[in-house]
Amino acid sequence: MGIYHMIDLEQELESDFSVGERMYESGKYEEALDIFVGVRDRLAKLEHLDGLAGINNWLGLTLTKLKRYDEALACHEVDLKISTATGNDEGQYRALSNIAITYESMGDYAKAEEVFKRAIEAANRVGNNLDVSRAYSGLGAVLMTQKVCIPQPPPTF
């Protein structure tokens, strides 16, 4: 495959992904899913690992919106596996957060709590304070849903 063909293919993939992203953002999840599946299949043929991790993230998000949780978890697990294999801490944080959110959507708060704790560890490795705070916020929401309070020391005056 020539360099120009590769450039054309990458531009086509980016264009298709953008259309899928717009469909997702406008609530057209079935349409977004179809586009994202096509992008994933072409990325798989190219063995483009970073792209495969990212598109599996979007597939998982879309499937969660469609309440197809088992399929969503499988996509986020692929994202996590690729991100771990390539040493991408940001990808690991993203995948773990989305796995936790999917478990939370399923009502499995114990698993969501466990995975949010792993997401906090990944966010700390990245060193992005916003991601760390988002992971703690997700954990807090799960704990509040379970009505679990984290003991805090009494205030000192």
Protein Blocks (a to p, Z undefined) as FASTA:
>chain_A
ZZklmmmmmmmmmmmmmmmmmmmmnopamlmmmmmmmmmmmmmmnopaklmmmmmmmmmm
mmmmnopaklmmmmmmmmmmmmmmnopaklmmmmmmmmmmmmmmnopaklmmmmmmmmmm
mmmmnopaklmmmmmmmmmmmmmmnopacddddddZZ
